């Protein structure tokens, strides 16, 4: 979550649990959008690359992403 961004409440308890992992996270909120870390790859030059996708529906309860989080 970006600095100054208001914390968002998840749509269901399973999503809340998925978002609560500090390390090894797969689901996270960035710029107000739910995202899924798809791949984490070490690069030959010593860096790392991550592939993220925007999640359009909650994989646990099926709600559309626009209604996943209620303020």
C-alpha positions in Angstrom: 0.0 0.0 0.0 1.3 3.4 -0.9 2.2 5.9 1.8 -0.8 8.0 2.8 -3.3 5.6 1.2 -6.2 4.7 3.4 -6.3 1.0 4.6 -9.1 -0.9 2.9 -11.3 -3.6 4.4 -11.4 -6.9 2.6 -14.7 -8.4 1.3 -14.5 -11.7 3.1 -12.6 -13.4 5.9 -10.6 -15.5 3.5 -9.4 -12.4 1.6 -8.5 -10.8 4.9 -6.4 -13.8 5.8 -4.7 -13.8 2.3 -3.9 -10.1 2.7 -2.5 -10.5 6.3 0.7 -12.4 5.3 3.7 -10.2 5.8 6.2 -12.5 4.0 5.4 -14.7 1.0 2.4 -12.5 0.1 0.5 -13.2 -3.0 -2.4 -10.9 -2.7 -1.9 -7.2 -2.0 -3.5 -3.8 -2.6 -1.6 -1.2 -4.6 -3.0 2.1 -5.9 -6.5 1.0 -4.7 -6.4 -2.2 -6.8 -6.2 -5.8 -5.6 -3.2 -7.5 -7.2 -1.8 -11.0 -7.3 1.9 -11.8 -7.5 2.1 -14.3 -10.3 5.9 -14.9 -10.5 9.0 -13.8 -8.7 12.2 -14.5 -10.8 15.9 -13.8 -10.0 17.6 -12.2 -13.0 21.1 -13.0 -14.3 22.4 -9.6 -13.3 21.5 -10.3 -9.7 18.3 -8.3 -9.6 14.8 -9.6 -9.3 11.6 -9.3 -11.4 8.0 -9.7 -10.3 5.0 -10.3 -12.5 1.7 -9.0 -11.0 -1.8 -9.1 -12.4 -4.8 -7.1 -11.3 -7.5 -9.3 -9.8 -11.0 -8.6 -11.2 -13.0 -10.9 -8.9 -12.3 -12.2 -5.4 -11.2 -15.8 -5.8 -12.8 -16.7 -2.4 -16.3 -15.1 -2.5 -16.6 -14.1 -6.2 -17.3 -10.4 -5.6 -16.2 -8.0 -8.4 -13.0 -6.2 -7.6 -14.8 -2.8 -7.6 -16.8 -3.9 -4.6 -14.1 -6.0 -2.8 -13.2 -3.3 -0.4 -15.7 -1.2 1.6 -14.5 1.9 3.4 
